[in-house]
Amino acid sequence: MKDETSQRLERIEASVAHLEHQVEQLNEVVIEQGKLVERLKKEVQRQSTAMQTLELERMKANNPKPPHH
C-alpha cells in the first residue's frame, strides 16, 4: 500500500512539475505577445497620424484660400 501511495505521489509531482514548466512557457509567450501588441499599437498610431497629415495636406491643396481684397 505504501509503495502504491509513493508511486501516485511521484506521478502527481511529475505532473505538477510538467504543468509548472508549461505555465512558464505560456507566460513567456504571453509576455512576448504583449510586447508585440504594444509595438503594433504604436505603429498603427504612427500610421494613423501620418494618414491624417496627408489628408489635411490634400484638403488644403484642393481648397486654396481666396485672394485677399
DAHU-V27881 format. One record per pair of residues at least 12 apart in sequence whose C-alpha atoms are under 10 Angstrom apart, sorted by the first residue. I is the first residue (numbers start at 1). J is the second residue. Records with the same first field share a line. If there is no record, write none. Layout:
# DAHU-V27881
I: J  J
This chain:
# DAHU-V27881
none
